[in-house]
Amino acid sequence: MKIIRLLFQKSGKLFIIATIASIFAGASNAGLIALINYILQNINQVSVGIIISFIGLCLLLMSTSALSWILLNRLSQDVIYNLRLELAQSILNCPLNQLENLGAAKLLAAITEDVNTIANSSISISGMGLNISLIIGCLVYLCWLSIPVFILFLMLIIIGIISYQYISNLGISGFKTARAEQDILFQHFQSIIQGIKELKLHRQRRNTFFKEELKETAARVRYQWTQGMTAFAIADSYGLGLFFIPLGILLLGVTKIMFIPTNVLTSYTLTFLYAITPVRAILNTLPAIIQSSISLEKIESLGLSLTKQIVEPSFPTGADLTINWTKLELVNIHHTYQVEKEENQFTLNNINIQFDPGKIIFIVGGNGSGKSTLVKLITGLYTPDRGTILFNGIPVRDDNREWYRQQFSVIFYDFYLFERLLGIDLSRQAEIQNYLKLLDIDSKVTVKEGVLSTTNLSQGQRKRLALLTAYLEDRPIYVFDEWASDQDPVFKKVFYKKLLPELKSRGKTVIAVTHDDRYFEECDCLIKLDYGRIV
């Protein structure tokens, strides 16, 4: 199973030690069963050596069982810890366009539902390893008692396992279907959060969404999970029955056609009854482990591999974050923006632009003209399908793309505002305060030890806080995606008449996506896009 392979891959040494401890636990368990059988048959002939052996086997069983449990539990917790970090790192390293095509709902389902499923099953595996060792110990003892009877018993068990697998496959199918439906359910939850205003303002829309979308999807998830668990409940009961059927055949059938000593029958019966508990525990654990394997497959189907080594974005050795650049060129850039489940594709065609230091460039165009896509290409978030981006005459490729991105401070239209000034030198408190005053939010927000006192502000004020971060980053090129659209007329004028010229005077290049035609005179270059082309 994938989850077992993941445990071994993440910490093979610890897994092997835990397995060895489980083997010793199983061996001591088999030894105890054999010794108890011997004592029962020779109750009046118990020697000091038998007593010492009994105590020794008990101590060995307790110590190795505890060691196996502790090691496997530690291993599972380590895997859960690394799993969460690696999944987050995998998302951070994943190409932006791939993440955009996946959508937030699928990613949230992977981060929350799938990780929790894997975490829960990892804990179950801690006990499963010990239970398997106990069963193996019982089988070894049964084989030692009578090889012919053991072979017959083993054949019946194999037949039972094959038939059990058929029933459990029905459960696996139900789990997989339910997991696929959960992605849709998460989309509905996302719709509630993001569309709450629209739903509150339209009763019929709200009721239709709840009854025909959310409720029906939740019902399908419930049905498929119930079907899966029902199949495993039947398989569990069937598997438990299979454990008694060979015993019944042995006692009621085999003894009629061949002689089996009474002591062997007694030992077989005692061992069978003892093994019921670990068998039942394993059967109860299987659904959780299978669900975790499905979750692992789902995560990897998103392109977020957890079984492959995560490679950090490359950064040229000895390279400075910023340089004294002279020219940024986009040469014959072609890029097709593919959206999952949509037939139409948007394409930027034959883009040729040159940016120089200390210039203000405005990018304009109607909705859907490609402005945001062009910004993501310029900043290195998208990789062009054809053409070359040259920075100081150096082509931007995979080996230097991470370094290239560090030349930009960007505020996107759908920006995210962190509550801490991450990656900023906190000793610049006086500078931070000056910028707060410049942006006219010093009465609204304070910064203490790099933490913003609040982000619960109007959208325009939040954008000013984002601009504070951009100022503190102090990078060569500033990119603003419709930054002024949420500003009041007074501060919009401050932005175009004061802030942008001030950045230009410091040698910064400013690339601004805008619709404010009354301020077009403030730019050095105006780029107009129309359906993916510069006109």
KETIKOL-622216 format. One record per atom (N, C-alpha, C): residue in one letter; x, y, z. Coordinates in steps of 0.001 Angstrom, whole numbers, plus 500000, padded with zeros to 6 digits. Layout:
N
AXYZ...
END
This chain:
535
M500835498806500000M500000500000500000M500871501246500000K500341502308499389K501143503526499226K501555504135500552I500666504089501548I500985504721502824I502130503984503515I502169502648503386I503272501868503970I504571502239503272R504520502350501940R505715502717501183R506196504116501558L505239505009501809L505603506368502213L506321506360503558L505816505574504516L506458505477505829L507883504959505699F508058503924504882F509390503342504713F510321504314504004Q509790505017503012Q510621505932502226Q511087507120503055K510217507613503942K510550508804504713K511518508510505852S511455507302506404S512352506968507516S512563505464507543G513336504985506574G513544503551506432G514212502918507633K515207503607508213K515950503051509346K515036502821510543L514253503825510879L513333503708512009L512284502640511736F511829502553510501F510828501556510126F511389500151510286I512638499942509885I513269498621510000I513430498229511463I513883499178512305I514050498887513733I512706498511514354A511659499258513999A510329498958514523A509852497592514045T510168497248512800T509784495942512260T510496494819512996I511787495003513263I512547493991514007I511961493809515402A511622494925516052A510999494842517379A509678494088517302S508907494312516228S507637493606516053S507864492114515852I508914491770515121I509235490353514902I509551489669516227F510343490325517065F510657489760518380F509397489646519236A508507490639519106A507249490574519849A506421489383519387G506375489165518064G505646488020517539G506252486701517960A507594486650517954A508279485420518361A508032485121519835S508122486140520678S507872485929522109S506422485547522352N505517486092521533N504108485737521634N503897484262521303A504525483806520210A504424482389519841A505026481504520924G506160481945521478G506791481177522550G505902481073523773L505214482157524119L504311482135525272L503145481173525056I502581481185523829I501473480269523538I501929478823523689A503102478525523118A503636477165523219A503897476790524673L504447477728525430L504769477448526829L503502477250527661I502481478066527407I501216477917528137I500581476571527830N500624476164526554N500097474850526186N500841473732526909Y502144473881526980Y502963472864527666Y502606472803529147I502436473985529768I502103474024531198I500740473391531452L499760473664530564L498432473090530734L498454471568530645Q499319471048529803Q499398469601529623Q500299468927530657N501112469733531338N502029469180532349N501965470039533610I500759470249534099I500542471189535180I501249470796536467N501484469488536650N502124469011537880N503632468866537736Q504165469261536588Q505607469086536356Q506277470413535985V505793471500536554V506348472815536252V507618473032537060S508715473277536349S510011473462536993S510338474945537127V511440475220537847V511901476598537986V512267477180536625G512852476344535754G513220476802534417G512015477249533612I510879476521533773I509650476905533075I509160478265533571I509230478455534892I508784479733535472I509649480882534964I510978480650534970I511893481693534485I511631481990533007S511400480926532213S511118481113530782S509836481908530578F508828481600531394F507556482311531281F507733483798531584I508437484081532695I508664485481533067I509490486195531997G510528485507531489G511386486105530468G510631486423529190L509771485474528758L508990485715527543L507983486852527740C507396486919528943C506466488024529230C507174489370529148L508362489444529761L509125490693529731L509543491050528310L509954490014527534L510356490259526148L509173490754525324L508002490128525520L506810490539524781L506422491977525126M506442492306526411M506058493660526829M507036494706526306S508332494420526422S509333495412526018S509361495610524507T509327494504523750T509382494634522292T508083495201521730S506953494853522346S505673495419521898S505653496922522126A506091497332523331A506129498765523632A507096499493522706L508277498878522477L509270499506521606L508729499653520187S508105498585519679S507547498635518327S506475499713518226W505591499759519213W504507500751519205W505070502169519258I506030502392520162I506614503730520322I507314504174519045L508112503256518454L508864503616517254L507932503900516080L506920503041515898L505998503247514780L505154504506514980N504777504778516231N504017505999516498N504878507237516247R506148507155516677R507066508269516416R507268508445514917L507411507317514218L507583507378512768L506368508016512109S505179507599512517S503970508141511895S503832509637512165Q504167510077513384Q504090511504513697Q505128512306512912D506326511731512750D507346512401511933D506876512537510490V506244511473509991V505758511498508610V504651512540508456I503750512620509437I502684513622509381I503273515027509355Y504251515257510235Y504914516566510305Y505557516915508963N506338515968508435N507015516215507156N506018516309506009L504937515538506110L503916515542505066L503317516934504899R502974517558506015R502385518896505953R503376519904505381L504626519824505837L505626520767505348L505923520541503870E506038519272503466E506373518969502075E505228519323501138L504002519132501609L502859519508500773L502837521017500565A503084521760501650A503152523220501526A504299523629500604Q505468522972500765Q506615523296499920Q506350522915498472S505655521798498280S505328521359496925S504402522355496240I503451522913496997I502563523938496440I503352525195496101L504276525580497002L505093526769496756L505961526611495514N506409525383495246N507295525138494106N506532524847492815C505242524613492928C504446524249491755C504262525469490848P504327525298489524P504092526427488611P502747527093488879L502736528413488806L501541529179489147L500350528807488274N500577528648486970N499444528347486089N498826526992486416Q499651526037486884Q499110524736487282Q498235524878488522L498679525676489483L497880525908490690L496577526620490353E496643527583489437E495436528315489051E494435527392488375N494922526456487563N494025525514486903N493399524541487897L494167524157488928L493631523246489940L492510523910490727G492710525154491093G491711525873491875G491910525692493370A491413526662494123A491609526663495576A490899525503496257A489740525091495742A488958524045496409A489723522727496471K490334522319495353K491090521064495334K492312521139496239L492974522289496242L494161522447497086L493781522415498563L492681523086498918L492238523071500311L491826521669500743A491178520931499854A490798519556500173A492033518699500430A493082518917499638A494322518157499820A495001518520501129I495082519828501424I495787520286502619I495052519876503892T493731519884503866T492956519602505076T492495518148505120E491580517781504253E490956516467504302E491956515345504069D492749515452503002D493665514359502664D494775514205503694V495344515315504140V496417515231505137V495889514640506438N494689515034506867N494112514475508089N493834512986507948T493372512574506769T493123511150506529T494413510353506630I495465510859506004I496764510182506062I497292510174507491A497111511283508208A497582511366509593A496883510331510468N495570510209510326N494821509251511142N495229507818510847S495435507506509577S495818506133509229S497235505824509684S498105506832509694S499477506612510147S499502506175511601I498610506738512402I498510506320513803I498015504878513887S497066504508513032S496542503138513034S497613502129512665I498512502536511773I499573501634511332I500486501253512488S500609502145513480S501442501851514639S501002500546515297G499683500380515468G499182499147516069G499121497998515088M498956498303513807M498831497249512807M500111496430512694G501258497099512766G502528496380512666G502682495356513765L502288495729514984L502385494797516102L501400493647515943N500178493943515503N499172492893515331N499582491886514265I500193492377513193I500675491461512149I501740490535512710S502641491081513528S503700490250514111S503111489194515042L502048489542515775L501403488564516655L500776487432515842I500129487787514734I499504486762513892I500562485856513274I501651486449512798I502736485645512224I503295484694513273G503442485184514508G503912484321515588G502978483143515811C501673483402515768C500693482326515913C500808481318514770L500983481815513541L501101480925512384L502341480047512486V503433480636512934V504667479857513106V504444478738514117Y503752479057515183Y503490478041516207Y502577476944515664L501557477315514902L500666476322514301L501428475404513354C502351475982512594C503166475178511683C504039474202512459W504551474636513595W505406473771514424W504606472617515023L503309472879515312L502474471832515897L502220470698514910S501836471055513666S501518470032512664S501571470660511278I502554470255510502I502703470828509164I501529470473508252P501059469193508200P499919468872507325P498663469685507659V498362469782508958V497180470551509354V497371472033509018F498594472521509191F498874473931508889F498704474213507402I499163473295506547I499026473488505096I497553473557504710L496740472644505284L495307472672505013L494694473992505482F495080474390506671F494581475648507228F494988476837506352L496243476824505874L496750477925505064L496014478020503734M495693476875503125M494947476876501861M493574477522502043L492906477191503149L491594477781503412L491704479292503633I492765479704504322I492971481132504578I493207481889503274I494010481302502354I494292481957501074I493010482134500266I492175481092500249I490886481195499553I490041482309500171G490072482380501494G489313483416502190G489814484810501874I491141484978501799I491717486294501508I491318486758500114I491333485841499144I490955486197497772I489502486658497718S488622485926498384S487209486318498381S486993487607499174Y487775487789500247Y487693489033501029Y488102490225500169Q489123490028499340Q489604491106498480Q488522491556497505Y487738490604497012Y486666490945496074Y485642491865496741I485266491543497972I484283492371498681I484870493741499007S486130493756499452S486750495028499843S486937495960498647N487089495399497444N487228496243496251N485987497105496029L484827496587496414L483604497384496315L483686498591497239G484269498370498419G484450499478499353G485443500498498839I486530500028498232I487540500937497682I486930501818496596S486101501212495746S485438501977494686S484566503079495278G483850502761496352G483015503765497005G483830504898497594F484966504566498215F485836505594498803F486390506530497733K486796505968496593K487362506792495525K486317507754494959T485094507245494765T484028508108494250T483697509209495248A483660508845496531A483369509838497567A484448510909497617R485704510494497448R486799511475497490R486699512452496322A486309511960495143A486131512850493992A484989513835494245E483926513365494880E482797514244495190E483178515288496235Q484146514959497097Q484554515916498125Q485170517177497523D485856517038496399D486389518224495723D485257519178495348I484171518610494840I483012519434494468I482394520059495714L482344519286496802L481786519801498049L482610520975498576F483932520883498469F484790521985498895F484572523215498012Q484292522999496731Q483977524130495853Q482708524838496330H481731524056496762H480492524656497260H480747525449498542F481574524910499430F481912525651500654F482633526954500314Q483515526874499312Q484214528082498866Q483219529090498298S482218528597497583S481192529493497027S480418530193498137I480151529475499228I479441530094500351I480258531237500936I481558530986501140I482419531990501764I482599533202500855Q482884532945499580Q483183534047498666Q481926534715498113G480830533988498078G479606534550497493G478511534801498505I478901534959499778I477891535086500832I476991536301500620K477549537410500133K476724538619499937K475675538369498861E476092537772497752E475162537503496653E474081536501497081L474460535535497898L473486534543498356L472490535155499335K472957536041500191K472064536683501157K471061537614500475L471472538205499365L470624539185498691L469621538560497723H469686537249497518H468799536610496544H468299535300497146R467115535330497707R466575534179498425R466468532947497534Q465947533131496312Q465770531988495427Q467113531383495037R468094532251494747R469432531751494419R470011530968495606R469843531527496799R470384530878497993R469747529509498212N468419529446498105N467726528178498330N468064527150497257T468148527618496008T468503526710494913T469917526175495087F470839527073495445F472225526646495670F472297525614496792F471583525885497883F471654524985499035F471041523620498714K469867523623498083K469147522372497865K469679521578496676E469995522278495572E470359521574494343E471862521392494166E472652522191494853E474103522076494715E474713521449495972L474707522205497061L475384521767498280L474774520495498864K473470520493499044K472806519358499686K472954518079498872E472792518189497549E472893516994496707E474315516443496693T475306517331496627T476695516871496644T477029516225497981A476600516858499088A476838516280500410A476165514918500535A474985514777499933A474279513492499971A475044512426499195R475621512816498056R476406511848497274R477649511407498043V478305512369498712V479474512015499527V479065511045500628R477964511376501314R477482510500502389R477156509111501860Y476483509044500719Y476091507750500149Y477310506905499793Q478285507523499126Q479458506764498697Q480298506307499890W480465507195500903W481198506771502097W480462505633502801T479133505756502881T478342504711503536T478463503395502784Q478410503464501445Q478559502254500642Q479924501619500874G480958502466500894G482301501944501120G482445501302502481M481961501982503523M482069501434504873M481197500196505039T480034500161504360T479179498973504416T479892497772503814A480541498000502676A481288496909502042A482382496393502969F483078497301503636F484140496865504547F483576496236505816A482385496675506246A481754496033507403A481405494585507078I480877494378505853I480575493012505414I481861492206505289A482886492834504696A484171492145504549A484783491831505908D484609492743506866D485134492527508211D484467491322508865S483132491295508805S482399490167509387S482733488867508665Y482843488963507352Y483203487786506553Y484599487291506927G485527488239507072G486888487857507437G486960487215508801L486157487728509740L486140487127511072L485536485727511019G484476485595510191G483888484270510029G484856483290509392L485636483774508431L486628482912507788L487626482355508790F487836483101509872F488799482648510862F488253481461511649F486924481405511813F486331480296512552F486028479103511650I485771479377510361I485431478281509445I486535477228509376P487822477610509181P488873476578509179P488937475804510492L488673476499511613L488687475807512900L487548474795512976G486356475210512474G485229474282512462G485493473087511557I486076473345510373I486410472248509457I487409471304510106L488372471905510825L489393471088511488L488771470207512567L487909470778513410L487344470036514542L486247469070514116L485422469483513132L484245468690512784L484419467831511540G485422468159510721G485584467418509481G486873466647509373V487982467354509529V489286466714509337V489506465595510338T489035465798511575T489243464765512609T488491463476512292K487518463553511374K486762462353510998K487508461486509989I488438462122509239I489120461367508188I490598461132508489M491141461811509488M492533461583509866M492697461818511364F493656461111511934F493877461212513376F494742462436513684I494251463226514608I495003464386515097I495025464297516615P496201464308517212P496286464199518676P495470465291519368T494921464916520513T494093465859521270T494865467108521670N496139466922522056N496933468088522480N497152469072521327V497248468531520085V497406469404518917V496113470180518668L494967469471518758L493683470144518570L493467471236519621T493829470915520854T493683471905521930T494558473131521674S495784472869521253S496710473977520988S496232474822519817Y495730474148518766Y495207474881517620Y494032475771518036T493123475191518829T491945475946519262T492337477156520100L493245476945521050L493695478038521907L494364479146521090T495190478740520124T495901479721519299T494930480498518416F493945479779517855F492930480447517040F492205481518517842L491763481147519024L491010482087519852L491869483281520260Y493143483024520509Y494044484109520895Y494248485088519733A494294484552518510A494601485379517336A493414486212516869I492221485951517429I491043486698516977I491209488199517191T491759488578518347T491888490010518673T492759490765517671P493998490308517376P494792491049516381P494191491013514982V493524489894514621V492884489825513303V491770490868513207R490958490954514239R489862491926514240R490409493354514181A491502493594514900A492100494934514898A492592495316513505I493206494364512803I493702494633511447I492541494902510495L491488494090510597L490330494283509725L489691495655509953N489663496102511199N489093497419511496N489977498557511000T491284498285510872T492234499317510456T492282499483508937L491970498421508207L492123498438506747L491377499584506056P490111499883506410P489441500993505712P490192502316505819A490719502615507021A491454503879507197A492718503899506353I493404502761506272I494640502701505490I494334502840504001I493264502210503553I492880502317502142I492470503754501816Q491736504391502718Q491364505792502505Q492600506682502408S493607506391503235S494834507199503191S495571506997501873S495549505770501351S496187505525500054S495467506280498947I494139506338499030I493356507106498057I493690508590498169S493822509088499404S494181510499499608S495562510795499045L496488509862499249L497842510046498726L497827510078497202E497045509189496590E496909509191495129E496301510510494648K495335511022495399K494673512271495011K495649513434495047I496467513490496094I497461514557496201I498430514490495029E498887513280494709E499857513135493625E499212513380492268S497905513133492150S497223513408490881S497143514907490606L497287515718491657L497301517170491484L498663517666491022G499629516736490926G500984517137490553G501800517568491746L501307517262492972L502008517630494199L502565516359494811S503653515856494236S504187514570494654S504773514644496052L504444513613496866L505019513506498205L506018512360498293T506094511553497252T507030510439497269T508309510758496517K508333511896495812K509543512326495126K510225513418495939Q511519513506495787Q512264514522496522Q511909515911495999I511628516806496943I511270518180496577I512527518953496231V512513519601495089V513664520382494644V513340521857494796E514150522546495571E513966523982495740E514255524701494420P513555525818494155P513887526607492963P515353527003492988S516026526816491862S517469527065491819S517761528553491919F518879528859492551F519318530243492720F520803530268492413P521252531084491451P522659531073491055P523582531278492254T524603530441492356T525547530530493461T526256531877493461G526243532528494619G526936533811494759G526211534979494134A524995534760493634A524261535849492974A523643536778494009D523723538081493741D523062539056494593D521578539093494248L520770539476495241L519338539573494988L519035540607493914T519733541719493965T519502542780492985T520816543188492341I520719543759491139I521910544200490414I521619545558489780N522658546196489302N522492547436488537N522151547061487096W520876546951486842W520447546463485545W520347547619484552T520380547270483291T520338548288482235T519184548088481259K518676546851481173K517643546620480162K516902545313480457L515583545355480288L514737544169480363L513952544082479063E514084542942478374E513458542794477057E512569541556477010L511418541704476406L510565540584476033L510626540475474517V511151539359474016V511418539209472592V510543538096472019N509631538486471125N508768537528470413N508067536559471374I507491537109472424I506846536279473440I505474535811472957H505257534509473062H503950533905472805H503581533082474040H502352533224474481H501923532453475650H500433532180475554T500077530916475723T498671530509475719T498252530183477136Y497208530838477573Y496687530610478917Y495573529579478818Q495858528379479332Q494903527285479244Q494146527169480558V492835527157480455V491987527025481630V491321525667481590E491433524934482704E490869523597482778E489368523634482509K488897522668481716K487478522485481402K486915523600480517E487782524419479930E487308525446479001E487893525187477623E487049525338476600E487511525085475242E488328526254474711N487905527478475019N488602528650474504N489907528873475252Q490933529261474514Q492235529549475093Q492620530978474742F493194531653475742F493636533019475510F495124533008475186T495511533762474154T496903533752473710T497445535166473589L498622535370474182L499400536585473932L500305536301472746N500256537151471734N500989536898470496N502033537973470228N503235537503469902N504282538374469359N504482539639470203I504746539422471493I504971540545472411I506448540929472380N506719542165472014N508084542700472009N508091544028472772I508724544036473926I508767545234474771I510169545368475355Q510595546605475569Q511845546867476281Q511563547827477438F512089547472478621F511962548316479804F513347548797480216D513433550081480567D514699550681480989D514577551202482419P515701551334483124P515662551850484497P515138553286484542G514460553615485637G514008554982485855G512903555429484934K512063554510484478K510962554851483581K509626554427484201I508576555132483798I507220554777484206I506473554287482980I505989553052483046I505290552438481910I503878552089482348F502894552506481578F501503552150481834F501080551079480830I500387550065481321I499800549034480463I498290549197480533V497660549394479383V496222549643479347V495575548659478384G494261548571478462G493509547674477596G492212547276478272G491292546759477482G490004546353478025G490110545082478847N488997544719479465N488958543477480229N489182542293479297G490041541381479728G490332540213478906G491335540461477810S491995541611477834S492972541919476782S494330541271477040G494548540774478267G495805540084478560G496749540835479469K496263541886480131K497145542713480962K497731541914482131S496868541217482873S497355540459484035S498269539316483611T497944538670482498T498808537598481996T500175538143481615L500194539317480976L501464539938480605L502288540269481849V501637540767482894V502349541082484138V502994539827484721K502285538709484688K502834537467485238K503984536940484389L503949537214483096L505083536858482239L506285537747482537I506037539048482662I507131539990482933I507832539642484235T507064539290485264T507632539034486588T508154537613486761G508032536778485735G508580535426485811G507672534406486456L506432534776486749L505496533819487335L504970532845486285Y504850533290485058Y504519532421483935Y505762532246483072T505871531075482476T506945530803481524T506373530878480112P506927531697479239P506370531820477884P506493530513477113D505504530261476254D505564529071475400D506655529213474341R506774530427473807R507828530718472839R508359532115473110G509558532362472628G510164533666472833G511110533665474022T511733534817474244T512775534927475264T512594536194476081I512824536060477381I512920537225478261I514398537431478572L514911538622478273L516325538940478495L516439539994479591F517246539701480592F517506540668481657F518997540981481644N519319542229481290N520725542600481063N521368541723479994G520556541336479006G521057540507477921G521163539037478257I520798538653479491I520885537256479926I519507536613479807P519381535514479068P518079534849478956P517605534334480318V516333534517480591V515743534006481830V515306532566481588R515942531650482312R515641530223482180R515338529649483565D515120528337483601D514783527701484875D515886527857485909D517149527901485455D518250527952486416D518442529333487035N517818530371486479N517960531706487081N516617532428487254R515527531693487036R514208532327487118R513903532805488542E514298532012489541E514047532413490926E514783533707491254W516013533826490804W516788535055491006W516135536227490267Y515664535967489054Y515031537018488244Y513792537573488942R513012536709489572R511793537162490245R512091538124491395Q513288538002491968Q513628538850493120Q513893540302492721Q513852540599491438Q514055541978490983Q512767542797491035F511645542154491379F510342542817491292F509676542936492659S509047544073492878S508066544238493956S506714544420493279V505779543533493568V504525543491492815V503333543565493768I502344544348493389I501052544334494075I500000543971493034F499493542760493112F498496542290492159F497113542837492525Y496226542763491574Y494857543215491823Y494213542376492929D494462541053492900D493934540152493932D495029539819494947F495710540851495418F496865540674496299F496455540040497630Y497469539491498324Y497256538978499680Y498129539781500632L497551540200501748L498268541030502714L498622540188503941F499916539942504139F500371539200505311F500344540103506543E500108539510507691E500015540288508928E501387540641509488R502425539984508981R503792540301509398R504571540815508200L505543541665508473L506439542145507417L507530541100507228L507191540067506487L508083538922506317L509250539285505410G510455538852505808G511636539087504993G512105540524504983I511642541331505934I511993542753506011I512885542988507228D513890543832507074D514771544205508184D513969545021509206L513753544460510385L512896545099511383L513568546270512088S514866546456511848S515559547589512477S515205548912511792R514462548850510689R514119550054509923R512809550662510426Q512647550731511737Q511391551190512315Q511081552633511941A512097553502511961A511872554910511604A511408555029510157E512012554228509280E511625554239507862E510194553739507695I509848552710508457I508483552181508403I507476553252508806Q507790553978509867Q506885555021510337Q506736556141509314N507827556485508649N507769557526507613N506866557107506458Y506966555840506060Y506130555354504965Y504660555322505379L504383554950506629L502996554963507104L502402556369507009K503208557370507343K502744558760507231K502565559153505777L503518558760504927L503434559080503506L502167558503502891L501797557294503334L500629556609502789L499348556967503540D499459557868504514D498307558383505252D497531557269505970I498260556333506557I497611555279507348I498267555147508721D499087556133509110D499760556058510405D498779556144511568S497606556726511343S496593556790512400S495764555509512474K495885554664511459K495103553424511394K495913552201511814V497200552223511500V498026551026511673V499330551391512366T499751550515513263T501093550603513842T501816549297513567V503132549363513604V503953548171513359V504850547964514573K504708546810515202K505516546484516372K506180545137516154E507508545148516160E508301543935515933E507886543244514642G507601544049513632G507288543515512317G505872543026512141V505010543215513147V503625542745513079V502696543943512920L501818543879511926L500842544943511704L499762544872512776S499398546001513335S498391546018514401S497030545563513897T496751545788512613T495488545347512029T495612545306510512T494822544429509901T494655544439508442T493173544576508098N492375544789509124N490926544927508945N490601546360508548L490905546663507298L490763548020506772L489984547977505465S489715549144504918S489100549194503595S490090548657502563Q489565548284501387Q490438547725500360Q491507548724499940G491145549996499841G492125551015499471G493232551132500496Q492880551092501785Q493885551179502841Q494741549917502899R494137548776502630R494911547524502584R495945547585501458K495566548188500333K496521548332499233K497666549259499616R497381550245500454R498462551121500916R499421550353501825L498872549449502643L499740548601503468L500605547694502589A500007547183501514A500790546373500578A501890547212499939L501584548475499664L502586549376499097L503702549647500102L503364549680501397L504388549811502435L505404548677502321T504904547462502182T505794546306502035T506656546436500787A506052546882499688A506804547049498441A507908548092498600Y507603549188499279Y508621550214499535Y509792549623500319L509486548847501353L510533548301502216L511370547247501497E510784546578500499E511553545596499727E512639546270498899D512347547481498432D513344548312497739D514001547567496575R513180547060495663R513692546326494514R513722547224493279P514435546807492240P514632547695491077P513361548008490297I512429547047490236I511257547211489373I509989547043490206Y509088548010490085Y507809547968490790Y506696547718489779V505803546779490123V504682546457489245V503390546610490047F502472547411489529F501191547661490188F500061547271489238D499255546296489648D498141545824488827D496853546500489313E496511547619488635E495323548403488974E495298548772490459W496447549232490952W496568549574492372W495637550719492753A495485551696491878A494730552906492229A493224552746492107S492757551583491643S491324551442491373S490471551541492636D491039551254493804D490274551300495053D490605552521495906Q491346553478495335Q491727554666496101Q490713555796495887D490573556623496903D489721557799496754D490408558791495814P489669559737495237P490261560668494257P491488561404494770V491489561752496064V492620562505496611V493878561661496605F493778560434497127F494998559623497197F495360559043495833K494383558898494959K494707558467493596K495629559493492939K495332560760493175K496189561820492640K497573561770493279V497623561513494583V498915561385495273V499732560256494656F499058559154494337F499748557995493769F500411558350492443Y499638558960491539Y500165559249490201Y501096560461490173K500792561465490980K501544562721490913K502760562751491846K502717561957492915K503792562037493896K504552560723494059L503811559631494313L504480558371494640L505237557792493450L504585557748492279L505272557187491107L506472558032490684P506349559367490592P507536560167490266P508658560015491293E508288559833492568E509313559659493598E510086558360493378L509380557299493008L510055556035492695L510961556201491476K510467556914490478K511261557161489273K512531557931489608S512429558922490502S513604559726490865S514667558900491569R514260557790492158R515215556892492825R515782555856491858G515470555990490572G515984555066489573G515172553803489424K513992553762490049K513148552579489957K512341552614488659T512088551434488140T511183551313487001T509805550945487527V508787551630487031V507417551380487473V506603550890486283I505994549719486438I505082549172485428I503707549117486080A502760549886485564A501444549990486196A500348549643485203V499517548669485584V498300548385484825V497229549349485325T496624550102484419T495710551159484857T494623551429483822H493524552006484310H492455552513483441H492288554024483606D493133554650484411D492979556074484726D493582556939483618D492802557144482558D493330557866481394D493672559328481697R493115559903482739R493421561300483051R494854561470483546Y495515560339483895Y496891560418484381Y497891559798483400F497447559524482167F498352558909481193F499582559779480924E499439561082481121E500566561989480857E501727561775481832E501474561043482921E502527560827483916E503505559725483507C503177558971482465C504044557845482098C505010558239480982D506103557476480901D507071557659479820D506721556807478609C505957555737478853C505606554821477758C504237554231478048L503404554177477024L502060553626477166L501942552401476262I501622551257476851I501465550012476096I499994549628476131K499386549504474957K497980549142474886K497836547729474337L497070546917475054L496811545541474636L495380545406474143D495215544592473119D493883544303472604D493859542851472161Y493140542015472914Y493028540590472616Y494396539925472443G495283540211473366G496571539529473394G497636540108472496R497364541242471883R498360541866471003R498596543316471415I499813543780471188I500127545185471413I499683545979470196V498872547026470429V498353547821469302V498814549267469443
END
